Amino acid sequence: MAITSAVSDLISSILELISSFFGAAYTIANSFVSGVLGLVTGFFTFIADIFGGVFDIVGGVGKFVAGNVVFIGIIAALWFGYVSFVQKPQGKPISNGATGKKIN
């Protein structure tokens, strides 16, 4: 009986060795594929976050302009009124220093 149990133990050990070899190979391959897929999905998540941030910034600027459109309009109207009604009645043309010089 000892010889048959020794042969049985030898065969079960060899089968267990083969099973653990394939289990380790599967674990290594699975870890590699999981890492590569994680890298690719992380890259696309990164790109999506960048574009989301850009759209948030543009939306924030748009909200700022929309929220302050009344004040921007008042400033534009005051500037237009100053240029139209204050500078023209004085009779002085607007010019920089170079255009008023005589050449001879």
C-alpha distance (Angstrom), angle and dihedral (degrees) to the residues before:
residue distance angle dihedral
M1 . . .
A2 3.78 . .
I3 3.80 93.7 .
T4 3.81 93.1 51.3
S5 3.80 92.5 48.6
A6 3.82 90.4 47.1
V7 3.82 91.1 51.7
S8 3.81 90.2 45.0
D9 3.81 90.9 50.4
L10 3.83 90.3 47.8
I11 3.80 92.2 51.7
S12 3.82 92.7 46.0
S13 3.82 89.9 48.7
I14 3.81 91.3 51.4
L15 3.82 90.7 48.4
E16 3.80 90.2 47.7
L17 3.84 89.7 50.1
I18 3.81 91.3 51.6
S19 3.81 90.8 45.8
S20 3.80 93.1 50.4
F21 3.83 90.7 46.9
F22 3.80 91.9 54.8
G23 3.82 90.8 41.9
A24 3.81 90.8 54.1
A25 3.83 91.5 46.1
Y26 3.81 89.8 50.7
T27 3.81 91.9 48.4
I28 3.82 92.1 50.3
A29 3.82 93.3 46.9
N30 3.80 91.7 45.5
S31 3.81 91.8 50.2
F32 3.81 91.5 49.0
V33 3.81 94.2 48.8
S34 3.80 90.9 44.6
G35 3.81 90.5 51.5
V36 3.81 93.2 49.2
L37 3.81 92.3 47.7
G38 3.80 90.3 47.1
L39 3.81 89.8 51.9
V40 3.81 92.8 50.2
T41 3.81 94.4 45.9
G42 3.81 89.9 45.5
F43 3.81 90.0 53.6
F44 3.80 92.5 51.6
T45 3.81 90.8 45.5
F46 3.82 88.6 51.8
I47 3.83 92.1 51.3
A48 3.82 91.1 46.9
D49 3.81 90.7 50.7
I50 3.81 91.2 50.2
F51 3.80 92.5 52.2
G52 3.80 90.3 43.9
G53 3.80 89.7 53.8
V54 3.80 91.9 49.0
F55 3.80 91.0 50.7
D56 3.81 90.1 48.0
I57 3.81 90.5 53.0
V58 3.81 93.1 48.0
G59 3.79 90.1 46.2
G60 3.80 90.5 50.1
V61 3.79 91.8 52.6
G62 3.81 89.9 47.5
K63 3.80 91.1 50.1
F64 3.81 90.1 49.0
V65 3.81 92.2 52.1
A66 3.80 92.2 43.8
G67 3.79 91.8 48.2
N68 3.80 93.0 49.2
V69 3.81 98.8 37.4
V70 3.81 90.9 114.8
F71 3.80 92.4 54.4
I72 3.80 92.1 44.4
G73 3.83 88.9 50.6
I74 3.81 91.8 49.2
I75 3.81 91.4 50.7
A76 3.82 91.0 47.9
A77 3.82 91.5 48.6
L78 3.81 92.0 49.0
W79 3.79 91.2 49.6
F80 3.81 91.5 48.0
G81 3.80 91.1 48.0
Y82 3.79 92.1 48.6
V83 3.80 92.8 49.8
S84 3.82 94.0 43.3
F85 3.80 103.6 39.5
V86 3.80 107.7 23.3
Q87 3.79 105.2 38.5
K88 3.83 98.8 39.4
P89 3.84 97.9 53.7
Q90 3.80 90.5 53.8
G91 3.78 88.5 66.2
K92 3.76 94.3 -136.6
P93 3.76 115.1 129.0
I94 3.76 113.7 -136.4
S95 3.77 109.3 -113.1
N96 3.74 139.5 148.0
G97 3.80 120.5 -120.6
A98 3.80 96.5 -97.0
T99 3.82 98.1 61.8
G100 3.83 94.8 52.9
K101 3.81 96.3 59.0
K102 3.79 121.8 103.5
I103 3.78 117.3 -128.0
N104 3.87 96.5 -162.0
